[in-house]
Amino acid sequence: MIKIKETTDYRPLIPFFIENGLEFEEGEEYGGDEIVMCWRADEFPGNDPSPAPPPGAQGANFEARRQAHPRLVGGAVLAKREGEYICDGIAVAPEHRKDGLGKELLDLIVAEAKSRGAAEVFLVARAPGFFAKSGFVPVPREEAPDFFECFTCPQYGKTCYPEVMRLGNLSGIL
């Protein structure tokens, strides 16, 4: 079973993001960004995160041992940069990429931004098709916010082809 929970600490997500191809570096800090909210999706062993302890097991100790070994399978970060809300990282473990977990995480980002009064959410997409299914549209380079470092990266347009995308009109969503 997978359980998603909110967190304000993005640091434990960074190794997961790196492992899943996002361009973070160990020890990277969010210079100038306000971390609004993060979510982590943990997979718990078995089908039910709260099974009854087996006969003879001490209930609380059994549950504590079982809960101590979840596996991180998804994460997402909503940040605010220069007054704009951005999806500043979203990743799902390969074996869960077709089961709706990414969409669920993205919906949490959009809902949180909307609840804070955002009119739009920006992101840099390495998988633009995934985001387009949720209504994000490409933003021409000349209209993209200046705070995305992609356009100044030496890999941009050579080995990396991300798209700046925007989801606008949040008032009509969710």
C-alpha positions in Angstrom: 0.0 0.0 0.0 1.2 3.5 -0.8 0.5 6.4 1.6 1.2 10.0 0.7 2.0 12.5 3.5 2.8 16.2 3.6 6.1 17.4 4.8 7.9 20.8 4.9 11.4 19.1 4.7 12.4 18.6 1.1 16.0 17.4 1.9 15.1 13.7 2.3 13.5 13.9 -1.2 16.7 15.1 -3.0 18.4 11.7 -3.2 15.2 10.2 -4.6 14.9 13.0 -7.1 18.5 12.4 -8.2 18.0 8.7 -8.5 14.9 9.4 -10.8 16.7 11.7 -13.2 15.8 15.2 -11.8 18.7 17.6 -11.8 19.3 18.1 -8.1 22.7 17.8 -6.4 23.4 16.4 -3.0 23.4 19.3 -0.5 21.6 21.6 -2.8 19.7 24.3 -1.1 16.8 26.3 -2.5 18.4 29.7 -2.8 15.6 32.3 -2.9 12.8 29.8 -3.1 10.1 29.5 -0.5 9.3 25.8 0.0 5.5 25.9 0.3 4.9 22.2 0.8 6.4 18.8 -0.1 4.8 15.4 -0.3 6.3 12.0 0.0 4.7 8.7 -1.1 5.8 5.7 0.9 5.1 2.1 0.0 4.5 -0.1 3.0 5.1 -3.8 2.9 2.0 -5.9 2.4 -1.3 -4.7 1.2 -2.6 -3.1 4.3 -0.6 -0.6 6.3 -2.3 -1.6 9.6 -2.7 -5.4 9.7 -3.5 -7.1 12.9 -0.4 -8.5 14.7 0.1 -12.2 14.4 -0.9 -14.3 17.4 1.7 -13.9 20.2 3.2 -10.7 18.8 3.1 -7.6 20.9 0.8 -5.2 19.1 2.6 -1.9 19.4 6.1 -3.4 19.0 5.0 -5.4 15.9 3.4 -2.3 14.3 6.4 -0.1 15.1 8.8 -2.6 13.4 6.5 -3.0 10.4 6.1 0.8 9.9 9.8 1.4 10.3 10.5 0.0 6.8 8.5 1.9 4.2 10.1 2.6 0.8 10.0 6.1 -0.8 8.3 5.7 -4.2 7.2 9.3 -5.0 7.8 12.9 -4.1 6.7 16.4 -5.1 7.7 19.9 -4.1 5.6 23.1 -4.5 7.8 26.2 -4.1 7.3 29.9 -4.7 10.0 31.8 -6.6 9.8 35.5 -7.3 6.1 35.5 -6.5 5.2 32.6 -8.8 4.2 29.1 -7.7 6.2 26.3 -9.2 6.3 22.6 -9.2 9.9 22.4 -8.2 10.3 18.7 -8.4 8.0 15.7 -8.9 9.2 12.1 -9.4 7.8 8.6 -9.1 9.7 5.3 -8.9 9.7 3.5 -12.3 7.5 0.7 -11.2 4.7 3.1 -10.1 4.7 5.4 -13.1 1.6 4.0 -14.7 -0.6 3.6 -11.7 -1.7 7.2 -11.2 0.7 8.2 -8.4 2.3 11.0 -10.4 -1.1 12.4 -11.2 -2.1 12.2 -7.6 1.0 14.1 -6.5 0.5 16.7 -9.3 -3.1 17.2 -8.2 -1.9 17.9 -4.6 0.5 20.6 -5.9 -2.2 22.3 -7.9 -4.7 22.1 -5.1 -2.2 23.5 -2.6 -1.3 26.4 -5.0 -4.9 27.1 -5.6 -5.7 27.2 -1.9 -3.0 29.8 -1.5 -4.5 32.0 -4.1 -2.3 31.1 -7.1 -3.6 32.0 -10.5 -1.1 29.7 -12.2 1.6 27.1 -11.6 4.8 26.9 -13.6 7.3 24.0 -14.0 10.1 22.7 -16.2 9.1 19.5 -17.8 11.3 16.7 -18.9 8.2 14.7 -19.6 5.9 17.3 -21.1 3.3 14.8 -22.3 2.6 13.8 -18.7 1.9 17.4 -17.7 0.0 18.2 -20.8 -2.6 15.6 -19.8 -3.3 17.7 -16.7 -3.7 20.9 -18.7 -0.2 22.4 -18.6 0.8 24.1 -21.8 4.3 25.1 -23.1 5.4 28.6 -22.5 7.5 30.2 -25.3 11.1 30.9 -24.1 10.6 34.7 -24.4 7.5 34.5 -22.2 8.9 32.1 -19.6 9.8 33.5 -16.1 13.5 34.5 -15.8 14.1 32.3 -12.8 14.3 29.0 -14.6 18.0 28.1 -15.0 17.4 25.7 -17.9 17.9 28.3 -20.5 21.4 29.2 -19.3 22.5 25.6 -18.7 25.2 24.4 -21.1 23.2 21.2 -21.8 20.0 23.1 -22.8 19.2 22.2 -26.4 22.2 19.8 -26.7 21.5 16.8 -24.4 18.5 18.2 -22.5 15.3 19.4 -24.0 13.0 20.5 -21.2 9.9 22.7 -21.7 8.8 25.4 -19.4 5.1 24.9 -18.9 2.2 26.7 -17.2 -1.2 25.7 -15.8 -3.3 28.8 -15.8 -6.8 29.7 -14.6 -6.6 27.7 -11.3 -9.9 29.1 -10.3 -11.6 26.7 -12.7 -9.7 23.6 -11.5 -10.4 21.1 -8.8 
